[in-house]
Amino acid sequence: MTISSTDLITNADGSIYHLNLRPDDIADTIITVGDPERVEKVSKYFDSVEIKINKREFVTHTGYLGKKRLSVISSGIGTDNIEILMNELDALANIDLATRTPFDQHKSLNIIRLGTSGSLQKEIPMESIVVSKLGIGFDALGYFYTSQNNSIAESIKKYFALDFMPYANAGSKPLYNLFMEDSPVDWFEGNTVTCPGFYAPQGRILRYSPKIENLLEKFNSFRHDNLLLTNLEMETAGYYLMGKVLGHEVLSISAILASRMTNDFAKNPERAVDNLIKLALEKLSK
C-alpha cells in the first residue's frame, strides 16, 4: 500500500509535516509535555542533548540520560493536537517516508505523558501524582476511530445524560507497572477524565450559565462498580485511544495542581512539576 501525498504530508527536507522530524530524530522512548517551555525543563536533566527542533507548538529535544536515549516533545493542549502528534510519531516509526509505504515489521514506541491536572476527590491532595490507569474521553475524537465502547462509557453516558458516546481505554500495563512499583505514597491510581475545554467542560463558571449544572459534583460522585473518577485534564484519553489504535505503549502521569472540590490551587506549581519530571526520569533511567 502506497499512502497518498495528501494523507501523509512531508516537508521539502523529507521531515514529517507538523513535527518537522525525521525518523532518526526520535528515540524509542518519548516523554511528552503540553507546554513547549516545559521541554527544556525535562531535557536539562539529560546528560547530553543531540537534537533540538521546533515547529509551531511542537518542540523536540533528543539526547541521553546515561546510556538511555530519550526524546521529549511538546504537544500543545487538547486531543486534537494529540491526534496529530501520535499519528506523526507512528509514521516516523512505522512508515518509509520516502516510498510512503508501511514497514513490514511494526515498532512499538514507549510514550509517557507528564502533565498537570485537577483532582476530583478530596483524598487526592495537592501536589500529589496521579498515574492514569484509564482515560475517559468527553470529546469527539473517539467517534472517528474504532474505540472501546465498554460498560464504563455506557454508564457515563447515562449518568451525565450525554447526547454523545464518550470513550474509555486503558493505558499501558507494562509502563503502569514500571511507574507504580515502589512508588511514593503520594502517587495514586487514576481514572482520568479528558475534557474538550478548560472552562465549562471542566465545570468552571465565568460569565455564563453552564449547560450541565453541578458538573464537578457529578464527576465527584460518579461510581461504576468500585470505579470512581480521580482527575480532570485535556489529553489522556486521546493518548490512550491513539496508543490502542496504533499499537504503542502509552502512559499518562499528572501532577495535581488544583483540588476542584475545595477550590484550592497549588502554591508552588513549578515545584510540583519539577518533582514529577525528576521522579519520572529516575524510573526511566532504570
N, C-alpha and C positions, 0 to 999 in steps of 0.2 A: 504494500500500500504506500503510495506516494501522497503526502499531505500537501494541499494547495498552498500557494504563497499568501493567500488571504486568511487561511486558517492558522498557519504557522508563519508569523511575520518575523523577519530578521532584519537587522541593520546592515548598512553597507560594509561594515567590517566583519560581518558574519555573526555578530552577537545577537542574543535573543532580544526582542523588541523593547519591552518595558524595563527589564532589569539591566540591560546593556552588558550582559555577561556571556562568556563563552564557557564550554564545559570544564576546562582546566581551572577556571577562576573560583570554583566552589569545592568545598570539602564534602565528604560523605556524611559528616555530622554538622548540622547547621542550627545555630541559635537565631531565633527571630525576635525582634522587638518592634513595637509600634512607632516610637519616636525616632526619627533619623539621628537626633543628637545623642540618643542612648547607645548607638553603635559603638562610638568611641569609649563610652563608659564600660563596655564589655571588653573591647579589644585592648584597652590599656593594661589589662591583666595578662594578655598573651605574652609569651617570651619573645616572639617576633611577629611582625605583620608584613606580608609579602605583596598583598594586593589591596588597593583602595580604589573603588569605583562607585560613582554615584550618578543617578539619573532620576529626575523627579523626586518622589519621596523614598525611592529605593536606594539605600546606601549599603554598600557591601565592603566588609573587611575580611580578608582571609589570612590566616597565619598559623602559628604553632603555640600550643601550650604543652611544654615538654616535648615529647615526640608525637603528640596527637595533633593532627591538622584539623582546624576548626574554621568555620565561616560564621559571621554574624551579619544579618541582613535586616534592614528596617522595612516594614510593610505599609506604614501609614495606618489609618483607622478603618475598621469595618470589614465585613466578609466579602464585599466586592473586591477590595484590594487583596484579600487572602486568596480569592479565586484566581486572580492574575498571578500572584506570587507562586502558588502551588503548581499551577499548570506550567509556568515557565521553568521552575526548578525541575519538574518532572521531565520537561522537554530536554533540558540540559543533560539529564542523567540517562534518558531512555530513547532519544531520537537523534539520528545523524542529521545535524542541521544543514549540512552541505547537500545531501541527497533527499532530505525531507522524508526519510523512512525510519520507522522504529527499529531499534536493535532487536536481535533475536532473543537476547537474554535480558531480563528485567533487573534493574538495580533499585534496591530499596534504600532511600535516604533516611537518616535519623534527624528529625526536625523537632526542636524544643522551643516553644514559645515562652519567653519571660515577659510577663505583663503586669498590669495593675488592675485592681478590681475593688468592688464594694461588697461587703458581706451582707447576707440576708438573715443571718442567725446571730443572736447576741453571744452565743457560745464561741463564735469565731472572732477573736479580738483583733484590735488594730495592730498593724504591722506583723501579723502572722502570715503564713503562707498556705495557699490552697493549691493542691495538686489535683487537677481535674480528671476524675475517672470517667465522667460522662459530660458531653457537650450537647446542650439543648438549644436549637435554633428557633428564634421567634421571627426570623427574617424569611425572605422568599428564595434564598439560594437553593434550598433543598428541593424546590419544585422542578428545577432544571436538571437535576442529576438524580440517578437512582439512589435513593437514600432509604434508611431503615425506618419503615413505618411500623413501629412497635407499640406495645401496650402503654409505654410511658408517654409517647407522643399523643396517642389517642386520649389518655387520661388528662393530659394538659389541655388539649383542645376543648374537651368537655368542661373542665373545671373553670377555664378562663372564658368560655363561650366565644371562642375564636371563629372567625369566618374563613380561616385557612388552616392547613395542617402544618404544625411545627415538625421538626425533625430531630432525632436524637441518635447519637453514635458514641461509642466508647473510644477512648484514646488507646495508645499502645500499651499492652500489658508488660512487655519487657522493659520499656522506659519507665513506666509507672513503678514497677518493682525496683528498678535501679534507684530511683529517687526517693522512694518511701522506705527502703531498707535502712535501718539505723538512722532515721530522720529525726530532727529535733522535735521536742514535744509541741512546739507551736506550728507544726506542719499538719494540715488537715486534708482528708479525702474530700473531694468536691464533686458536686453535680451542678455544673455551671450553666447559667442562663446567658445566652448570647442574644443581644438586642440589636435592632436595626437603627438605633439612635442613642444619643446620650441623655436626652431630656425626657420628653413624655414617655418613650418606650422603657425608660428606667424609673418611672414614677416621679420624675422631677416636675415641679409645677412652677412656672414663671408667670407670664401674662396670658394664661389660657386656662380653660377648664378641661381636664383630661377626659378622653372618651371612656377609659376604663377607670372607674373610681376605686380608690383604695388598692391600687395595683401592688404597692410594696407589701401591704398586709396579706394580699393573696399569694404573692411569691413566698412570703414567710410561712404561711400556714398550709401550703400545698403538701400533700403526702400521697405517695403511691406505694402501697405496702409499707416498707420501712424507709423508703427513699424520700429525702427532703432536698430542697433547693438551697445551695450554700452561698452562691455569689453571682453577681451581675457583671458583665463586660460586653465587648463587641466583636470578638474574633474566634473564640474557642470552637464553637460548633462548626464554623466554616473550615477550620483546620481539620477537625475530626472527620467531617464529611469528605473533604478532598483527599485526606490520607487514606480513607477507605476506598474511594473511587480509583485512586491512582496507585495504591499499594505501597504506601510509605509508613514508617513508624513515626507517630506524631504524639507529642505530649505538651499540654499547656499548664504552666505554673504561674500563679499570680500572687503578688504582694498585695495584702489588703490595706488600702489607704483610706477607706471610708466604711463606717458602720452605718448602714442605711436605716437600721431600726432604732438607733439612738441619735442619728443626725450628727455624728462626730466625724471629723476628718483628721488624718494623721498630722501630728505637729512637725514631724521630720520625714516627709515622704522620700526625699533623696536617700536618707539613711536606710529606709526600708528596701528601696530598690537596689541599692548597692549591696546590702546584705544578701538579697536574693541572688544577685549576679555571682558573688563570691562563693556562696554555697553551691550553686549550680555548676560552676566551673570546677569546684572541688570534686563533685560527683563525676563529672565527665572526664576529669583527668585520670580517674581510676579505671 
